[in-house]
Amino acid sequence: MLLLFLSAPGFGAMPIVARVAYADGVDLTTMLFLRLALAGVLMATVMLARGFRWLLGRNLRLLMAMGAPGQAGMSGTSILSSW
């Protein structure tokens, strides 16, 4: 529940951060890369702290195939809407 409440301000601040980054010359690809890389590092940190096992093999490939296009599309659309 704590992570849910911590994520809400992040989603609310995303258009503001995107607008500031765009004004400084950051393009959409760089913005998406930085956002998703930061999310990956945070997720890995939480997984290690809680002792979760990493997905491997077929399960990892399936989840990446389902999640990556949707996440990138949603993030890209959200960022583009604030420019």
C-alpha positions as CSV (number, residue, x, y, z in Angstrom):
1,M,0.0,0.0,0.0
2,L,2.9,2.3,0.7
3,L,4.3,1.9,-2.8
4,L,0.9,2.7,-4.2
5,F,0.8,6.0,-2.3
6,L,4.4,6.8,-3.3
7,S,3.7,6.2,-7.0
8,A,0.8,8.7,-7.3
9,P,3.0,11.8,-6.9
10,G,5.4,10.4,-9.5
11,F,2.7,10.0,-12.1
12,G,1.3,13.5,-11.3
13,A,4.8,15.0,-11.6
14,M,5.6,13.3,-14.9
15,P,4.1,15.9,-17.2
16,I,5.9,18.7,-15.2
17,V,9.2,16.9,-15.5
18,A,8.6,16.2,-19.2
19,R,7.9,19.8,-19.9
20,V,11.1,21.0,-18.1
21,A,13.2,18.3,-19.8
22,Y,11.7,19.2,-23.2
23,A,12.6,22.9,-22.6
24,D,16.2,21.8,-21.9
25,G,16.3,19.9,-25.2
26,V,15.6,16.3,-24.1
27,D,13.9,14.3,-26.8
28,L,11.2,11.6,-26.3
29,T,13.5,8.6,-26.7
30,T,15.9,9.9,-24.1
31,M,13.1,10.8,-21.7
32,L,11.6,7.3,-22.0
33,F,15.0,5.6,-21.6
34,L,15.8,7.6,-18.4
35,R,12.3,7.1,-16.9
36,L,12.2,3.3,-17.5
37,A,15.9,2.8,-16.5
38,L,15.1,4.6,-13.2
39,A,12.0,2.4,-12.7
40,G,14.1,-0.7,-13.4
41,V,16.7,0.2,-10.9
42,L,14.0,1.0,-8.2
43,M,12.2,-2.3,-9.0
44,A,15.4,-4.3,-8.7
45,T,16.3,-2.6,-5.4
46,V,12.8,-3.5,-4.0
47,M,13.1,-7.1,-5.3
48,L,16.5,-7.5,-3.7
49,A,15.4,-6.0,-0.4
50,R,12.4,-8.3,-0.2
51,G,14.3,-11.4,-1.4
52,F,12.2,-12.0,-4.5
53,R,13.7,-14.3,-7.2
54,W,14.4,-13.1,-10.7
55,L,12.3,-14.5,-13.5
56,L,14.2,-16.5,-16.0
57,G,13.6,-18.1,-19.4
58,R,10.2,-18.3,-21.0
59,N,8.4,-16.5,-18.2
60,L,10.8,-13.5,-18.5
61,R,10.4,-13.4,-22.2
62,L,6.6,-13.5,-22.1
63,L,6.3,-10.8,-19.5
64,M,8.7,-8.6,-21.4
65,A,6.9,-9.1,-24.7
66,M,3.6,-8.2,-23.0
67,G,4.8,-5.3,-20.9
68,A,7.4,-3.5,-22.8
69,P,5.3,-2.2,-25.7
70,G,2.4,-1.2,-23.5
71,Q,4.6,0.6,-20.9
72,A,6.6,2.4,-23.6
73,G,3.4,3.3,-25.5
74,M,1.7,4.6,-22.3
75,S,4.7,6.5,-21.2
76,G,5.4,8.0,-24.6
77,T,1.8,9.1,-25.0
78,S,1.7,10.6,-21.5
79,I,5.0,12.5,-22.1
80,L,3.9,13.7,-25.6
81,S,0.6,15.0,-24.3
82,S,2.5,17.4,-22.0
83,W,4.6,18.9,-24.7
